[in-house]
Amino acid sequence: MGKSLVCTCEDVTVDDIQHAIDKGFKDVESVKRYTGFGTGMCQGKSCQSAVARLLEEKAQLKSERLSPFTPRPPFQPTSLRTYASIPVDPATAPGPGVPPALNLANHPQMQAEPVPEKAEVVIIGGGILGLALAYNLSLRGVTDVVVLEQSYLCAGASGRNGGGVRMQWSTRSNVELARRSIDICKTFARDLGINVWFRAGGYLFLAPDAEHARRLERNAALHNSLGVPTEILSPDGARGVVPELDTKGIVAAAFNPQDGVLFPWPFLWGYANGASQRGVKIETFTRVTGFEMAQGKIAAVKTDRGTIRCQRVVNAAGAWSPQVAKLAGVTLPNEPHRHEILVTEPMKPFLGPLVSVLGSGLYFSQSNRGEIVGGMGDPNEPAGLEMGSTLRFLARFSKAILKAMPVLGEVKVLRQWAGCYDVTPDNQPILGDTPGVSNFVQLNGFVGHGFMMGPAMGERAAAWMCGQSDEMFSRFNLSRFAEGRSEREDFIIG
Amino acid sequence: MNRRLAAQAELFTFSYNGQPITAVPGDTLASALLANGVDIFSRSIKYHRPRGAWCLAGRCSHCLVRVDGVPDLQACTTPAAAGLNVTAQNSYPSAKHDVLAAIDWMFPKGLDHHAMFAGVPVVEDAVAKVARHIAGIGPLPDAARGPDVPVEQRRTEFAVVGAGPAGLACALELAKAGRKVELVDERPRVGGRLLSALDEVPPDLAWAEQTATEFTSAGGQLSLQSTVLAIYKDEQPRLLAIRQRGPDRLSLLTAQKLVFCNGAIEPLEPFENNDLPGVYAGRGLARMLKLQQVLPGQQAVIVGSTSEALALARQFAAAGAEVAAIVDPSGALRSTEFRLIAGKPSRAHGRSAVKALDVLAQTGGEERIGCDLVAVLGMPSAAIELPRQAGAFIGYLREAGGYRVEAVEGKTTAEGVFAAGDVTGVGSAAQARQQGQALGRALAALAF
């Protein structure tokens, strides 16, 4: 009792806002993510100006730094059934999205003071890979590290994904990485003091035809050989796991009960906080503008807040990696591809696993807060750093999810958004040294599963940078494309 | 309890948690529940605090109920209809007596779910299980999907969003000039803020209705009960997805030019127990009083610093309620009719509905005022969501209510996107009409 509410949808109080400010969250987007204000049924309509006033008073934020969080469609919660009624032309490509992105140059949140003049390692990209690497380097005593993030933490794909973590992959290396990541999820709160709410509800893959069923069987055999208990189920068996499914048109399913879902944001804050406490500097709202090159090496990283002389640079910029590499004259084969996603009103728990229908790219799960979180890639999506939302996605997704689970017809969409997959030609990452620029490390190209691989990759990359040999960093080196050797991962969803 | 001002001949009933609720044509679920003395509709998501209606405008989530097996519908915008089965949400065993309200008492200072029991062996797993179990608001819908809704596609030269003083004035100028205009508003009636009748000087609701008639006579298309869900640019820029009622349908409207006159939203003003049933947004309460003739209390405290507070007090008095006090945070109001206290609310009291309000006077003392109704007239804040989607720059100006669309003579920073009225910074209804009219004339004169 005695609470003074700011956001009544999510029961966020004035004290909660103060607590977030005390924890160091001082821009509206970050305070929204930490406290949950504005993420409920009204999506911030009745609270955002009140929160802005509190930030102005309590965090002494100047008005130009109070830019509102990005308002996502729809303005009012609207049923999946409504959106499923919209015709979709399968021949056309998705158009540009809304809202248009803000210009990150001279961002109002940019700090006035310059970045450190020098550092041993500069990591470009404050997503899961960059932060997990920074934290793991700091555990190994490498603390003279600067992480550069062009926006707030969670602004890129690490803050935009659906939070799924699965061991069901088609290649051994991915199965093993994901298994290690799931182990890390389980101990994360103990090590870093923040809950990620990992829930092992499993992943249920549905195969619409014999060819996809054969792929599931092939994968299950690989998983079982590695100790992952993936089971092949009949359509009836799939309904045993999720009774609300309509399995008409489904021929087989695969289920691993050890896969699960979590909240992505605390992972970033946990790593960032753990690294900072050990001396790593995390510079948000800081853009890389170029490199100073000398003798085939990067001598310094130029940013809009000054230049950092350094010994080693890591490109962990996800979908922005090709742009970053280009500044050093390096051409990466990655391409950014938008993937759209949405969240519904929060419901009482009913759905255990993340469900994915192969072939369509549809996936959906129920978060610990009760929302359905789901997405679906569009085969016609052109390459590009577009992160706005389309009506076409709502129509395609709603049709597909209602085919799989008709009882969701009156469930309402609260918010839609998008992020970019960082897509490589063989769906495998680009790791290790860069041919021609010897102190430039690549840690990118994770094709929409960087979040789930990040915790494990962060450990391996730190060990490798500290001198341990690791065959992954040569096997998945950029040189493989020129040398014509690759090992394709064909189990990408979304 | 009689909270309905005038007797109505035509009555019907629906059920709320098995109890019959008497309603009249024009009622929303919220107005009917309040008229029948039901103040607690459901419980809040985390602390299971009692919740009834608050904004009465479809902008918050206080009044969510389950209707005929569909979760999370806003009682304040859902029309009442005979035979509906309305039930409370997120409450065990009932909205009035909810055992999970213990969470509210266990965490008097709030809980940080990020740090809560983080890393404590065994406990963290147990907490995660409990947290999942009690998450969410309502269970799944009872039934599978219904049929598709009809989807209409059309084009217009101008889409004007919001039929308040700015939108009506702007749309009329455009229609009179022979432009193709569609004026869209989510309520069943035009008028916007004029429906609350709290402005001292014209325009009033009669003007709004007259203007709407002139607008349609001049060839304008008026779409009421039409909620703009988003401004997309899938194939064309300025594609409006509009959800319409009566009958239910979805319209996809492509507009060459877009004018936002969609007003402002009443914000929750922070004080202790500001979410207690019986505490309402003042403009919403005034609108319900006007449209549904329902006043859910007899002894009112009004919080506000503008002439709107005095106007609302007069409305309450005319409706037979006692105005215990007007609490004026600015201290600038003057009145011989009502008791004024220069100060601000600090705490509302009451277990399930408000019984008193503590006021911290500017002179330093604290006073407890008995009441069963608190109407808060905070500074509304511009409805920036849709303009931002359309690309308009949003600035922050505390004196104008917080966020607002930055517009110069109605032009926003986005191509083909214009704005007038409260959405550009809250002012008077007269200013909004004047801005809308000037913008309408300027746009009508342009050759595109």
Interface residues (C-beta under 8 A of the other chain):
Chain A: M1 G2 K3 S4 L5 V6 C7 T8 C9 E10 D11 T13 V14 D15 D16 H19 Y34 G40 M41 C42 Q43 K45 S46 C47 Q48 S49 A50 A52 R53 L54 E56 S63 E64 L66 S67 P68 T70 P71 P73 P74 F75 Q76 P77 T78 L80 R81 T82 A84 S85 I86 P87 T92 P94 G95 P96 G97 V98 P99 P100 A189 R190 D191 G193 I194 N195 W197 R199 E244 P266 W269 E345 P346 M347 K348 P349 F350 N368 R369 G370 E371 G388 S389 T390 L391 R392 L402 P406 V407 L408 G409 E410 V411 K412
Chain B: S44 I45 K46 Y47 R49 R51 W54 C55 G58 R59 C60 S61 H62 L64 G69 V70 P71 D72 D104 W105 P108 K109 G110 D112 H113 H114 A115 M116 F117 A118 G119 P121 E124 A128 A131 R132 H133 A135 G136 I137 G138 P139 L140 P141 A143 A144 R145 G146 D148 V149 P150 V151 T227 V228 L229 A230 I231 Y232 K233 D234 E235 L239 A241 R243 L250 L252 I265 E266 P267 L268 E269 P270 F271 E272 N273 N274 D275 R347 S381 A383 I384 E385 L386 R388 Q389 A390 G391 I394 G395 Y396 L397 R398 G401 G402 Y403
